Each structure stands twice: as C-alpha cells, then as structure tokens.
Amino acid sequence: ITLSAPSVAGTNTITLPAATGTMMVSGNMPAFSVYLSADQSGVSSSTATKVSFNSKEFDTNNNFSSGRFTPTVAGYYQINGIMSGGGTYTRLFVSIYKNGSEYKRGNDLLVNGGYAVTVSSIVYFNGSTDYVELYGWLLGTSLAFISGANSGTVFNGCMIRAA
C-alpha cells in the first residue's frame, strides 16, 4: 500500500481496514539525548545530586531544559541513564526522578572509584506536567565528583507508545 499526504497542510485522517489503536508518526514522538561533557564537582557525600547536563546530542521536540525532560505528548517512554563516578568514593548509584521524587533506582555498586552505574525504565508521562531528571549518589570524600570524561554520564529517552 502506498499512502501519500495531501499537499495542503492541516488535519488529515488515515483509515486502514481492521486497524485499531493510535497511529504514531515520527513528528510527534519526542526523543532526547544529553550528556555531561565536563566533571560536575560540588557533590556532597551521601546526598542525591541532580546531574547538571551541559551538552545535547539531540532533542527532537525541545522538551529537555534545565536538566529535565518534560514531554508534551502523553504516553510511555523508555528512559535511560548512565552515571560515571570520579575521585575517591566507595559506593554509588543513579536514579530516575519523576516529578521531584525518586522513581526508579539503578544498580548500586560498592567500589573503589572509577566505575559507572546505569538505570533504565519505561515511564508514563501525562504530556503536560510530568517530568524526569537524573540524580546520582556517591559515598566518599570531598574529592568525589560526577565524571564527564568520555561522555560517561548520559541521559536519554524516547516515546515508545502513545497513551
């Protein structure tokens, strides 16, 4: 089957036999990918710290701002985070925060510095007020920091299904 769009912009309807559910097109499926390009210092031991992402790879619908992703299309999204620790610490983990509260925690490592932790989850967004942020937690001395080396601290996500 070949479908072609009318040359006039506006609201158009596609009807397919035996089709149910919502059809999504690439123009309304938000996706983003950001990373930390320099080390983030000022991380207090045993305190959840919001990662201050400073570089964007892409943000297809301009929904990432001020360290948070707030999609304007309701639905289910795959959200992923990686955080690399630096300095002297003995434990670290990373969490997805939804609407200001911890939503999902990733792996939790007892280590001796220089490792990365990950978190991944499918998250429902209402398309207006829901948002997510990435937080890291390190147990260590004042030398601990969130590492931006080699883009080892990353936050990304994309819509997988409409609401």
Secondary structure, DSSP 8 states (H G I E B T S, - for coil): ------SS-S------TT--S----GGG--EEEEE--S-B----TTS-EE----EEEEETTS-EETTEE--SS-EEEEEEEEEEEESSEEEEEEEEEETTEEEEEEEEEE-SSS-EEEEEEEEEE-SSS--EEEEEEEEE-TT-EEE-GGG-SEEEEEEEEE-
